[in-house]
Amino acid sequence: MSVDSEKLQTRIQHRAQDLTAILLRRYWSILLCVGALLVIDQAVLQPQLARLSVYAPQINVAGRQRMLSQRLVKLALVIQATHKPEESEKELRETLDQWRTAHVGLLDGNAALGLPQTTSPEIRQAFAQLDPHFDAMVSAAEAMLRGKDSPATVATLLRHESQYLAQMDRIVGMYEVEAQSQATNLRYLGLLATISVIGLMLALGHLVLRPATRTIHDQVDLLEDRVAARTAELTDANQALEREIKVREEAEQRSHELSGQLAHTSRVMSMGQLATGLAHEINQPLAAISNYAATCKLVLESESPDREKLVEPVQCIERAAQKAGEIVRGMRSFLRPGQTPLCEVKVSELIEEVLALCHHELARNEVKLTLCLPEHAEVCVVASKIQQVLLNLIQNAIQAMQSAPSEKRELQINATAADQNLLIEVVDRGPGFGPQVDETVFQPFFTTKPSGLGMGLAISRSIIQEHRGKLWVENRQIGAAVCFTLPIDQAQHDQVGTSTDRVCR
């Protein structure tokens, strides 16, 4: 990330932090206002609405007062007509007590009747105008209870009742108007609180949500720009990587080709070193063919040729020709460049074919050969490549023992099968690899021989690794051993590479 990008990112982060702090303050302010409105609603409006239900008992009691006044007058008339029967007097007393209690409760409040104290000046003034009629009717009723049920007393009740009823109707109407007025005011206050909450919510959206949304959009746009820039960088890097991979593949392909050529050159050089011995091996069947041909000629030139005497020389000529042909075919197969397919071969035959190429070299250096080979063990390999490994190892062993006395020159080739692997050991009785054996001996161009190229062990290890095997060296009590393994199970073999391309790895 560039310095300008880091500065831009830091500035955006600081701006986001400042904006977040401002939005939080606005949010809490609006939240406090909404909370205050809710508190006002619960502490003021709701109690007022609850008080409206109080006017219902007052209106009911005030309306009942009119019925009680009418009942009072009716009982007075009954008493006057029946000359004070006891039941009517008792009912009159109860009615008077209820009427008087309700009148006082309407003014001063009465918990038993559920009546609050009347606080409206207009209604209290109306009660003050009602009191003379109320007092006159109470006095007349008490007089009748004391036995003064004269026509004048009843007339007083009748005269004041009409005025009492009219005034009480007015008071009931005033209660209703007061209740409606307070209900209207509370509705207005509730509507105002609702409008205030809606306004605060709109303010919340304008002052908090809108800036937050804008900030989020800005951050998203910035992120998209950075993603696009990063994508472009990754695209360029990917294209550069693809070019690098292509160059590397071309280099590896070239390395494969050079390695294959180097392996083939190594086989040609090995064959060149064995040329004298191979010429001697080929010369023997050719000389035998020439001798047997001369014998056949002498038999044919006789006066009476005996054809039976020709059978054995001709058979010998055929065997000698086949032997020479096998030697030539082995040389051609060993020297053939390029890839040969995997095939199952017997280990004993594979090793014996190599030893046929090295027979003269072993004889010339007076090396005793000891073999320990399994009879029926088979491996799936590229035969020419494994033969090249064996040829390199046998030549190295012969050269390592040149300074030893001839009677101590012994070469052992052992092959054993164990744990789904075939172990082949090439053991000599030379000076060994020195006190410390490490991977240096497998490095290309490392050699201890004045005329060596230092590629034999490197190429051999590469070939064995292609066959999913392992090659290593070790010192023995006398001499040294080069060992390698090959998998026996054919299913474990993938197609071997087209060349010994691991020489320089």
QUIUR-V901765 format. One record per residue. RES is the residue in one letter. PHI is phi in degrees with one decimal (999 if undefined). OMEGA is omega as a letter, one per 20 degrees, with the letter a starting at -180 (* if undefined). D_LAST is the distance of its C-alpha to the last C-alpha in whole Angstrom. Layout:
BEGIN
<<RES & PHI & OMEGA & D_LAST> <RES & PHI & OMEGA & D_LAST>>
END
This chain:
BEGIN
<<M & 999 & a & 37> <S & -75.9 & r & 39> <V & -65.7 & r & 42> <D & -61.7 & r & 44> <S & -64.8 & r & 43> <E & -64.7 & r & 43> <K & -63.8 & r & 47> <L & -63.3 & a & 48> <Q & -65.4 & r & 47> <T & -63.4 & r & 48> <R & -64.5 & r & 52> <I & -66.2 & r & 51> <Q & -64.1 & r & 51> <H & -64.1 & r & 54> <R & -63.3 & r & 56> <A & -64.1 & r & 55> <Q & -65.8 & r & 56> <D & -62.4 & a & 60> <L & -64.0 & r & 60> <T & -62.9 & r & 60> <A & -64.1 & r & 62> <I & -63.0 & a & 65> <L & -64.3 & r & 64> <L & -65.1 & r & 65> <R & -63.5 & r & 68> <R & -63.0 & a & 69> <Y & -63.3 & a & 68> <W & -67.2 & r & 70> <S & -62.9 & r & 73> <I & -65.3 & r & 74> <L & -63.9 & r & 73> <L & -65.7 & r & 76> <C & -63.5 & r & 78> <V & -61.7 & r & 77> <G & -62.6 & r & 78> <A & -63.1 & r & 81> <L & -62.1 & r & 83> <L & -65.2 & r & 82> <V & -63.1 & r & 84> <I & -61.5 & r & 87> <D & -62.1 & a & 87> <Q & -76.4 & a & 87> <A & -88.0 & a & 89> <V & -117.1 & a & 91> <L & -68.5 & a & 91> <Q & -64.4 & r & 91> <P & -61.5 & r & 94> <Q & -65.4 & r & 96> <L & -62.8 & r & 95> <A & -66.2 & r & 96> <R & -68.6 & r & 99> <L & -59.5 & r & 100> <S & -68.0 & r & 101> <V & -70.6 & a & 103> <Y & -64.7 & r & 106> <A & -62.0 & r & 106> <P & -62.2 & a & 108> <Q & -63.5 & r & 110> <I & -66.1 & r & 111> <N & -63.4 & a & 111> <V & -65.6 & r & 114> <A & -63.2 & r & 116> <G & -66.2 & r & 116> <R & -69.4 & r & 117> <Q & -58.6 & r & 120> <R & -65.4 & r & 122> <M & -67.0 & r & 122> <L & -65.5 & r & 123> <S & -65.8 & r & 126> <Q & -67.0 & r & 127> <R & -65.9 & r & 127> <L & -59.8 & a & 129> <V & -66.7 & a & 132> <K & -62.9 & r & 132> <L & -67.0 & r & 133> <A & -65.2 & r & 135> <L & -67.1 & r & 137> <V & -64.7 & a & 137> <I & -62.0 & a & 138> <Q & -64.3 & a & 141> <A & -78.7 & a & 142> <T & -106.7 & r & 142> <H & 57.3 & r & 143> <K & 62.1 & r & 140> <P & -74.5 & a & 139> <E & -67.3 & a & 137> <E & -61.4 & a & 134> <S & -66.8 & r & 134> <E & -64.0 & r & 134> <K & -62.3 & r & 131> <E & -65.1 & r & 129> <L & -63.2 & a & 130> <R & -64.0 & r & 129> <E & -62.0 & r & 126> <T & -64.1 & r & 125> <L & -65.1 & r & 127> <D & -63.8 & r & 124> <Q & -62.0 & a & 121> <W & -66.2 & a & 122> <R & -69.7 & r & 123> <T & -63.5 & r & 119> <A & -64.2 & r & 117> <H & -62.3 & r & 119> <V & -67.8 & r & 118> <G & -63.9 & r & 115> <L & -62.1 & a & 114> <L & -85.5 & a & 115> <D & -105.4 & a & 114> <G & 88.7 & a & 111> <N & -151.7 & a & 111> <A & -66.3 & a & 108> <A & -64.3 & r & 110> <L & -89.4 & a & 111> <G & 70.8 & a & 107> <L & -108.4 & r & 109> <P & -83.7 & r & 107> <Q & -74.2 & r & 110> <T & -77.0 & a & 111> <T & -109.7 & a & 109> <S & -72.2 & r & 110> <P & -60.2 & a & 113> <E & -64.5 & a & 115> <I & -70.0 & r & 115> <R & -65.3 & r & 116> <Q & -66.1 & r & 119> <A & -65.3 & r & 120> <F & -65.2 & r & 120> <A & -64.1 & r & 122> <Q & -71.7 & r & 124> <L & -83.8 & a & 124> <D & -60.1 & a & 126> <P & -59.4 & r & 129> <H & -67.2 & r & 129> <F & -62.8 & a & 127> <D & -64.7 & a & 130> <A & -64.5 & a & 133> <M & -70.5 & r & 131> <V & -64.5 & a & 130> <S & -64.0 & a & 134> <A & -65.2 & r & 136> <A & -66.3 & r & 134> <E & -65.9 & r & 134> <A & -64.2 & r & 138> <M & -64.9 & r & 138> <L & -68.1 & r & 136> <R & -85.9 & r & 139> <G & 101.1 & r & 142> <K & -96.6 & a & 142> <D & -98.5 & a & 142> <S & -77.6 & r & 144> <P & -59.3 & r & 144> <A & -65.8 & r & 143> <T & -65.8 & r & 140> <V & -65.2 & r & 139> <A & -62.9 & r & 139> <T & -61.3 & r & 137> <L & -60.5 & a & 134> <L & -66.6 & a & 135> <R & -67.7 & a & 135> <H & -79.9 & a & 132> <E & -63.8 & a & 130> <S & -61.2 & r & 130> <Q & -70.0 & r & 129> <Y & -63.8 & a & 126> <L & -62.5 & r & 125> <A & -63.1 & a & 124> <Q & -67.9 & r & 123> <M & -67.9 & r & 120> <D & -59.3 & r & 119> <R & -64.9 & a & 118> <I & -65.7 & r & 117> <V & -59.3 & r & 114> <G & -61.8 & r & 114> <M & -66.0 & r & 113> <Y & -60.1 & a & 110> <E & -64.0 & r & 109> <V & -63.4 & r & 108> <E & -62.7 & r & 107> <A & -63.8 & r & 104> <Q & -64.2 & a & 103> <S & -63.8 & r & 103> <Q & -65.9 & r & 101> <A & -61.4 & r & 99> <T & -63.1 & r & 98> <N & -61.5 & a & 97> <L & -66.5 & r & 95> <R & -63.8 & r & 93> <Y & -62.4 & r & 93> <L & -64.4 & r & 91> <G & -63.1 & r & 89> <L & -64.0 & r & 88> <L & -63.5 & r & 88> <A & -63.4 & r & 85> <T & -63.6 & r & 83> <I & -62.5 & r & 83> <S & -64.4 & r & 82> <V & -63.1 & r & 79> <I & -62.0 & r & 78> <G & -62.0 & r & 78> <L & -64.5 & r & 76> <M & -66.2 & r & 74> <L & -63.8 & r & 74> <A & -63.1 & r & 73> <L & -61.2 & r & 70> <G & -65.6 & a & 69> <H & -76.2 & a & 70> <L & -91.8 & a & 69> <V & -118.6 & a & 66> <L & -68.0 & a & 64> <R & -63.6 & r & 64> <P & -61.1 & r & 63> <A & -63.6 & r & 60> <T & -62.5 & r & 59> <R & -62.8 & r & 59> <T & -63.1 & r & 57> <I & -63.0 & r & 55> <H & -60.5 & r & 55> <D & -62.4 & r & 54> <Q & -64.6 & r & 51> <V & -63.7 & r & 50> <D & -61.5 & r & 50> <L & -62.0 & r & 48> <L & -63.9 & r & 45> <E & -63.0 & r & 45> <D & -63.2 & a & 45> <R & -66.2 & r & 42> <V & -63.6 & r & 40> <A & -63.2 & r & 40> <A & -64.3 & a & 39> <R & -66.4 & r & 36> <T & -61.7 & r & 36> <A & -62.1 & r & 35> <E & -62.4 & r & 33> <L & -65.2 & r & 31> <T & -62.4 & r & 31> <D & -61.3 & r & 30> <A & -64.1 & r & 27> <N & -65.2 & r & 26> <Q & -64.2 & r & 27> <A & -63.2 & r & 25> <L & -65.8 & r & 22> <E & -62.4 & r & 22> <R & -62.6 & r & 22> <E & -64.6 & r & 19> <I & -63.2 & r & 18> <K & -62.9 & r & 19> <V & -62.5 & a & 18> <R & -66.9 & r & 14> <E & -61.4 & r & 15> <E & -63.5 & r & 16> <A & -66.1 & r & 13> <E & -65.1 & r & 11> <Q & -61.2 & r & 14> <R & -64.2 & r & 14> <S & -64.5 & r & 10> <H & -59.6 & a & 11> <E & -62.9 & r & 14> <L & -64.6 & r & 13> <S & -65.6 & r & 11> <G & -61.0 & r & 14> <Q & -64.6 & r & 16> <L & -65.8 & r & 14> <A & -63.3 & r & 15> <H & -63.8 & r & 18> <T & -61.2 & r & 19> <S & -62.6 & r & 18> <R & -65.5 & r & 20> <V & -63.4 & r & 23> <M & -65.5 & r & 23> <S & -61.6 & r & 23> <M & -66.9 & r & 26> <G & -63.4 & r & 27> <Q & -67.2 & a & 27> <L & -93.8 & a & 29> <A & -59.0 & a & 31> <T & -62.5 & r & 34> <G & -63.8 & a & 34> <L & -66.3 & r & 34> <A & -61.5 & r & 37> <H & -65.1 & a & 39> <E & -63.5 & r & 38> <I & -73.3 & a & 39> <N & -64.1 & a & 42> <Q & -63.2 & r & 43> <P & -65.1 & r & 44> <L & -66.3 & r & 45> <A & -65.4 & r & 48> <A & -64.6 & r & 49> <I & -60.1 & a & 49> <S & -63.1 & a & 51> <N & -66.0 & a & 54> <Y & -66.7 & r & 54> <A & -64.9 & r & 55> <A & -63.1 & r & 58> <T & -60.7 & r & 59> <C & -60.8 & a & 60> <K & -64.2 & r & 61> <L & -63.5 & r & 64> <V & -65.6 & a & 65> <L & -71.5 & a & 65> <E & -79.2 & r & 67> <S & -68.8 & a & 70> <E & -66.3 & r & 73> <S & -126.6 & a & 72> <P & -63.7 & r & 69> <D & -94.0 & a & 68> <R & -65.5 & r & 65> <E & -64.5 & r & 64> <K & -69.2 & r & 63> <L & -83.1 & a & 61> <V & -62.9 & a & 59> <E & -64.7 & r & 57> <P & -60.3 & r & 56> <V & -64.3 & r & 55> <Q & -63.4 & r & 53> <C & -65.3 & r & 51> <I & -59.8 & a & 50> <E & -61.8 & a & 48> <R & -64.8 & r & 46> <A & -64.9 & r & 45> <A & -64.5 & r & 44> <Q & -64.4 & r & 42> <K & -63.3 & r & 40> <A & -63.6 & r & 40> <G & -63.5 & r & 39> <E & -63.2 & r & 36> <I & -64.1 & a & 35> <V & -66.2 & r & 34> <R & -63.2 & r & 33> <G & -60.7 & r & 30> <M & -64.1 & a & 29> <R & -65.4 & r & 29> <S & -65.1 & a & 27> <F & -69.2 & a & 25> <L & -90.7 & a & 24> <R & -67.1 & r & 25> <P & -78.9 & r & 22> <G & 86.9 & a & 20> <Q & -97.9 & r & 20> <T & -113.0 & a & 23> <P & -72.8 & r & 24> <L & -67.0 & r & 24> <C & -153.5 & r & 27> <E & -84.4 & a & 28> <V & -132.6 & r & 29> <K & -76.1 & a & 30> <V & -63.8 & a & 28> <S & -62.9 & r & 31> <E & -66.2 & r & 31> <L & -59.9 & a & 28> <I & -72.2 & a & 28> <E & -64.9 & r & 31> <E & -64.0 & r & 30> <V & -67.5 & a & 27> <L & -63.8 & r & 30> <A & -63.8 & r & 32> <L & -71.4 & a & 30> <C & -97.8 & a & 30> <H & -59.1 & a & 33> <H & -65.1 & a & 35> <E & -63.8 & r & 32> <L & -66.2 & a & 33> <A & -67.2 & a & 36> <R & -63.9 & a & 36> <N & -93.8 & r & 34> <E & 54.2 & a & 37> <V & -98.7 & r & 34> <K & -82.7 & a & 36> <L & -108.6 & r & 34> <T & -123.9 & a & 34> <L & -117.2 & r & 33> <C & -138.1 & a & 33> <L & -120.5 & r & 32> <P & -73.2 & a & 33> <E & -77.1 & a & 36> <H & -118.9 & a & 35> <A & -67.9 & r & 31> <E & -127.9 & r & 29> <V & -134.1 & r & 26> <C & -102.1 & a & 25> <V & -143.8 & r & 22> <V & -88.0 & a & 21> <A & -57.6 & a & 23> <S & -63.6 & a & 22> <K & -72.7 & r & 18> <I & -66.5 & r & 20> <Q & -64.0 & r & 22> <Q & -64.1 & r & 19> <V & -61.1 & a & 18> <L & -61.4 & a & 21> <L & -63.8 & r & 22> <N & -61.7 & a & 19> <L & -67.5 & r & 20> <I & -66.7 & r & 24> <Q & -62.5 & r & 24> <N & -61.7 & a & 22> <A & -65.6 & r & 25> <I & -62.6 & a & 28> <Q & -67.0 & a & 26> <A & -69.3 & a & 26> <M & -99.1 & a & 30> <Q & -66.2 & a & 31> <S & -86.5 & a & 33> <A & -87.4 & r & 34> <P & -58.5 & a & 38> <S & -62.2 & a & 38> <E & -73.3 & r & 40> <K & -104.5 & r & 37> <R & -84.6 & a & 34> <E & -136.7 & r & 33> <L & -117.9 & r & 30> <Q & -114.9 & r & 30> <I & -123.1 & a & 28> <N & -115.6 & r & 29> <A & -134.0 & r & 28> <T & -134.9 & r & 29> <A & -107.8 & r & 29> <A & -160.0 & r & 29> <D & 54.9 & r & 28> <Q & 62.1 & r & 27> <N & -130.7 & r & 25> <L & -104.1 & r & 25> <L & -101.8 & r & 24> <I & -118.8 & a & 24> <E & -120.9 & r & 24> <V & -114.5 & a & 24> <V & -113.9 & r & 26> <D & -119.0 & r & 28> <R & -116.3 & r & 30> <G & -90.1 & a & 29> <P & -76.7 & a & 28> <G & 84.2 & a & 25> <F & -98.3 & a & 22> <G & 97.2 & a & 24> <P & -66.7 & a & 26> <Q & -119.6 & r & 22> <V & -101.6 & r & 19> <D & -137.6 & a & 16> <E & -75.7 & a & 12> <T & -62.0 & a & 13> <V & -65.4 & a & 14> <F & -96.3 & r & 10> <Q & -72.5 & r & 9> <P & -58.4 & r & 9> <F & 70.1 & r & 13> <F & -91.1 & a & 14> <T & -150.8 & r & 17> <T & -109.0 & a & 21> <K & -101.3 & a & 23> <P & -59.2 & a & 24> <S & -102.8 & a & 24> <G & -86.1 & r & 20> <L & -94.4 & a & 17> <G & 75.5 & a & 15> <M & -112.3 & a & 13> <G & -61.6 & a & 14> <L & -67.9 & r & 13> <A & -63.6 & r & 9> <I & -65.6 & a & 11> <S & -62.9 & r & 13> <R & -61.3 & r & 11> <S & -59.0 & a & 9> <I & -64.7 & a & 12> <I & -65.0 & r & 14> <Q & -64.7 & r & 11> <E & -60.1 & a & 13> <H & -89.2 & r & 16> <R & 60.1 & r & 16> <G & -113.4 & a & 16> <K & -141.1 & r & 15> <L & -127.3 & r & 15> <W & -150.3 & r & 16> <V & -123.1 & r & 18> <E & -157.2 & r & 22> <N & -85.9 & r & 25> <R & -109.3 & r & 28> <Q & -57.5 & r & 32> <I & -128.6 & r & 32> <G & 88.2 & a & 28> <A & -142.4 & r & 25> <A & -137.7 & r & 23> <V & -113.1 & a & 20> <C & -120.7 & r & 20> <F & -149.5 & a & 18> <T & -119.4 & r & 20> <L & -135.4 & r & 20> <P & -66.5 & r & 22> <I & -85.7 & a & 26> <D & -69.3 & a & 27> <Q & -64.3 & a & 26> <A & -64.6 & a & 27> <Q & -81.3 & a & 23> <H & -96.0 & r & 21> <D & -87.6 & r & 20> <Q & -64.0 & r & 20> <V & -70.9 & a & 17> <G & -58.5 & a & 15> <T & -72.6 & r & 16> <S & -159.6 & r & 14> <T & -81.5 & a & 11> <D & -94.6 & a & 8> <R & -110.9 & a & 5> <V & -64.1 & a & 6> <C & -101.5 & r & 4> <R & -101.3 & * & 0>>
END
